[in-house]
């Protein structure tokens, strides 16, 4: 991607687009949606309000009430405001366990609240993203990462006239099943479970929301809608329909696809940001990467006097902006070409419609390789995480040897799930801090695990 002089070889097409280019992309996206949405690309908010108010006036069930918007009115507003291919909350396929609808929250708003109020979500504050939790006050954790993914998801969904609430709920829940100690911890837990069904944090996120959270007396888990749970099934070639009689399909909703890509955008950019803050990437190394180099030049073009530490923050912001604008414009084109007119038509597509341009896709592949080579496997990251993961393995083995340490709740689940899966669930739910404390406790009473 870089020639001997340090310039981009050929330079990818999005590289030199500045403010004028951004405006052109936005205008083009509007034109594309004018086709995809049959002339409804520009939403007249006043018209929406008038139509919804008219519905309120003429519907007798609303006649005696005033002062707030009902769930029905919010669902009606979605039908007017969102694209035809958006997943409307009023069209949700529902929940596994039947519940009465809420008076003034849509189904996806309700899901979002359940996720935010869950214990699994709060524990993300003390789980490693890349750098071991507690090693720096400003480094990302799983919690801040999830919030950032949700923010980018909402931006893309809003630009494409899709359901922001659904995209945000999926984004907030996507890492609920992640183990302690980041991806190194996930690999270690997968190794411990190699002969017992394995471990994958995406599948574990589903277990958390469907089984392990225990906040409601009438059902296990959070009883989230089908559409949110669909969005957590990231790496399945086919998606299971809610009833066996329905046809299987290849793609999830556009909102789920957005959350998936927003996750990538977030860790590409913010892992770079944290690595610079942690001082494991030099300026010379960064200039070897095309994505960084492009944004570096663009920022200096706008702010020639910018210097560290502000400079690299401006570069990270530009990287995110380039990625998001590219995804919005490219996805608008792919949606229009597919001519989908409903969320279910989206699900029948052979490939995702939310995507990068070919140039950015290749640039991001190179960025991913760069991060693995220079950040994730850097000794200051890998060696610390490896020591922590050895503690995870020893705690796992200690629980297998003496399951009574897990307590009564886990003992009951063991009868159904088996010993290894129950131990896996227990450890996957731990924060970094709790696992370190548990290792110290077990070492005190059983020196053999040291």
N, C-alpha and C positions, 0 to 999 in steps of 0.2 A: 504493500500500500504506500510505501515511502521510497523515493529515489535517493541517489547519493547526496543530492543537495538538500535533502530534508523536505522537499515539496511532495505533495500528493501525486502519485502516478495517475495522470488522467483526471484526478479529482472527481469525486462523485457529484452528481448534478445538484444535490441540495446544498453543497458546501458554501457557495458564495451568495446564497439568498439572504438578503438583509431585510429591512423593514418593507421595502417595495415588494420583495418576493413573498413575504408573509401575507401582505394584503392581497396579492394575486391569488395565493392559495385559498384564502378565505372566500374571495369572490368566486373562484372556480368551484369550491365546495358547495356554495349556495346554488350555482347553476346546475350542478349535478343533482342536488336534492330536489331541484325544481322538476326534474324528470322523475326521480325515484319516488317522489311524494305527490305526483300528479298535480303540480302547481301549488303545493302547500309548503314550499320550502321556507317562506317567511311567515312566521306565526304572528298573528295580530293579537296581542295580549288583551287588548280592550274587547275584541270580539269574543274571546274566551270568557271574559268576565261577564259580558252581557248575556251570552248563551247560558252560562251556568246559573246566573241570577234568574233568568227566565225559567229555567228548569225548577229552581227553588220555589219560584212564585206559583207555578202551576201544579206542582206536586203537593198533594194534600198532606202527605206525611211530613213535609217541612213547614207547613203553614203556621204552626203554633210555636216555632222555634226561631231564635235569632241569636246573633252574637258569636257564632263559631261556624266553621265549615265542617260538614259531616263527611264521613268516609265516602258515602255515595257521590257527593259533590266533587271530592278529590279524584275519585275514579273517573267521573265524567270529564273533569278538566284534563286528565291524562289522555283521554280519547281525542280531545281537540288539539292538545299541545304536542303530543308525541308523534313520531313517524309511524306509519302503518305497520312497519316491521319491528317496532319496539315491543317489549314484553309489558303489557299493561297489568297492573296489579289486580284489576277486576277480572282478568282472564286467567288468573293463577290456577294451576291444577290442584292447589290445595295442600293440606297437611296430612300426614299419616294418621294422626289422631284428630278427630273432628273437634272443632272449637267454634264458639259463636264469634262472629266478626266484631271488631272493635268499633265504637261509635265514631271516633274521629281520627283514626289512624288506618292507613292502607295496610295490606298484608305485608308488604316489603318494609314499610316503616316499622311495623311491629317486629319483624325479624331483626332489623338493625338494632333496635332497642334491646332485644333479648341477647344478642351477641355482646353488645357493649356492657351489659350488666352481668355477664357470666363470669365465673371465677377463672375460667380458662383464659379469657381475654385479659383480665387484670394480671394474671401471672406472666403474660408476655413482657411486662415491664422488666422482669428479671431474667430474661432469656437472651442469650447471645444472638446477635445478627452475624457479624464476622469476627469482631474483636471481643474477647472474653468480657462478659458483663462485669462492670466495676473497674475496668482498666482506664477509663476516661469519662469525664463528666459529659462530654458532648458527642460521644460516639453513639451510633444507632443501636437500639435494642429491637427485639421482635415487635414490641408495641409501637415504637415510633415508626418503624418500617411499615407496619400495617396501616397506620394513620396516613402515612405519605402515599401508600398505594391507593387508599380510599380517595384522597384528594385528587390524584391524577385521574383516577377512574371517573370521578364526577365531572371533571373538566372535559374529558373525551366524550362521555355520554351526553353531556349538555350540548356540546358542539354538533353531535350527530342526531340530536332530537330523540335520544333514547332514555330509558328509565334510570335516572340517577340513583334513586333509592335502592334499586336492585343491584346495580353495579357496586355501590358503596357497601351494601351488606355482604356481598360475596368477598370484596376486598378485605373487609374487617375480619372475616372469618377464615381467610385462606391459610393462615399459619397457626390456628388454634391447636393443631395437633403436633406442632414442632417440638422436638426433644430439646433438652438442655444442650448447651455448647454448640449451637449452630449446626452446620452441615456435617462437621466432624462428629458431633454427637449422634446425628442421624445415621451416619455410616457405622458407628460402633454399635448402636442399638440394632441395626439391620444385621450386623454380624452375629450378635448374640441371639437373634431370632432366625438365623439362616435356616435351621432345620425345623422351624416351628411356625411357618407362615410369613416370615419376613417382617420388615417394617418400612413404611413409607409415610412421610408426614402428611401427604395429601389424603391418603386413605384414613390416617389417624384423625385428621380434622373432621372427617365425616363421622368417625366413631365418637368424637367428643360431642358433636351436636345431636347425634342420633341416640346415644347411649350413656356416655360417661357423665355429662352434666346432670345434676340431680336437683333442679330447682322447683319442680312442679309435682304435686301429688298425684296427678291423673295420668302421667306418661313419663317415660324415660327421655333424657335428652332435652333439647330445646323445642322440638316439634316445629322446625322451620318449614317454610314452604318448599314445594318440589323444586322451584326455580333456583332458590339459593343453594339447596343441596346439589342440584345439577351443576351449578357453577364450581363446586368444590371437587368434582370428579375430573380433575385436570388431565390425567394421562391415560384415559381410556379411549380406545379406538371407536367403540360404540357406547352409546348412552342408553341405560335401561329406562324404558318408559314406566310411568307410574302403575300401569296395569299390564299383565302379561299379554292381553289381547291386542295391545297397540303395537305398531311397527317400531322397531328400533331405528335409531337415527345416528348420524355421524357427528353432528355439530351441536354445541349448546347454544343458548341465546346469545345475541350480540353483546348483551350486558356482561355475560360470563366471559366472553372472548375479550372484552375490554379489560376486565379485572386481571385476566391472565397476562395480557401484554403490559398493563400498567405495572404489574409486579416486576417484569423484566426492566422496564424503563427506570423504575425506582432503584433496583439494586445495581444496575449498570452505573448510574450517576452517583448514588449516595455511597456505594462502596468505594468509588474513586475519591469522593469527598473525604470520607473517613480515613482512607489510606494516606492522603496528603496531610490531614491533621495529625495522624499518627507518625508521620515522617518516615514512611517506608518507601515512598516513591520520590525519585529525584526529578528535577525539571527536565533533564536529558531523557530519562525514561518516558516521561509523559509525552514529550515531543515525538516519540516514536509511534505514537498511536494516532490514527487519522481522525477519530472523533474528537479527541482532546485538541489536536492541532487545529482543526477547523474552527472550533469554538474559541480557542485562544486567540487566533487571528481576528475573528469577528469582534471579540470583546475589546481588544486593543484598538481596533478600528473605530469603535464608538467611544472608548475611554482610554486615550493614549497615555494618560498619566497614572493609570491603575497600577497598584503595587500590592504585594502580599501584606497581610493575609486576605485582603478584600478581593484580590485578583482571582484567586482560584474559586472563590464563592461565585463570582460573576460568571466564570467559565462553566461551573456546574449548572447554574441557572440557565445558561444559554444551551447547554447540552440537552437539558430537559425540554426546553422550549422547542428546539429543533425536532426532537423525537416526537413530541405530542403533535406538533403541526403536521409533520410527515404522516403520522398515523391517521389523523383526522382526514386529510386530503386524500390519501391513498384508499382508506376505507370507504369514503364517500363514493369514490369511483367504482370500487369492487361491488358495493351494494347496488349501485345503479346498473352495472353490467349484469348482475344476477337477477335484477328485476323482481326481487322478493317483495311480497305485499303483506306478509304476516310473520309473526314470530315462529310459527310452525314451518313456514317455507324456509326460514333461515336454518332450522334444524335439519332439513333435508339436503342441505348443501354438502358437497363432497369435501370441501375445505373451508377453513375459517374465512370470513369476510372482513374481519378486523385484522389489519396487517400493516407491515412496513412496506415502503417502496423497495424495489430490488436493491437499489444502491445502499439504502440504510440497513437493510437486512444483512448484506455482506459486511458493511462497516461494523455492525454490532457483533457479528460472528468473530471478527478480529478483536473487538474490544473484550469479548468474553474470554478469548484465549489470552489476551494481555492480562486480564484480572487474575486468571488462574496461575499464570506464570509468575507474576510480580507481586500479587497480593495474597491470594488464598494459600499459596504454598510458601510464602515468605517465612523464614525461620521464626521471626518474632510473632507470627500468627500461628503457624502450624505446630511449633514445639509446645507452646503454652496450651493450645487446644488439645494436643495429643496427650499431655499429662492429665488434663481434666477428663479426657475420654477414658483413660485407663482407670480412673476413679469410678467412672460410670460402669465400666465392665465389672469391677470388683463388687460394687454395690449390687449389681444385677445377680452375680453369682452368689452373693451372701443371701439374698432373698430367696433364690431358688433352693439353696441348702436349708433355709429355715423360714418357710412362708408365714409362720406365726408373727413375724415382725411387721406384716402388712396391715394387721388390724381386722376387725370383724367384717367391715363392708367389703374389703377385698376378698376375704375368705368366702363370703357368700357368692361373689362373682366367679370365684375359682371353680365352683361346682359346674358352672355353665360354660365358661370361657377356657378353662384349663389353667394350669399353673403358669406356663411361660407367657401366655397372652395377658394374664392378669398382672404379672410382674412388669411386663412391657408397658401396659397402660399406666401403671403406677409411676414408673420412672419417666415415661414420656411427659407426664403431667408436671414433673418437678421443675422448679426454677433452678438456675445454675447454683444460686446460693444455698438452696435447700439440699441439693445433691452433695455439695461440698460439706455441709454440716452433717449430713447423714453418713458420709464416708468417714468423717472424723469420729462420729459416735460409734460406728461399727468397728473402727480400728481400735478404739479404746477398750471395747469388750471382747473383741476377737482379733488380736494382733496378726493373725495369719493373713488377713486381707491386705495388709500394708504392702 
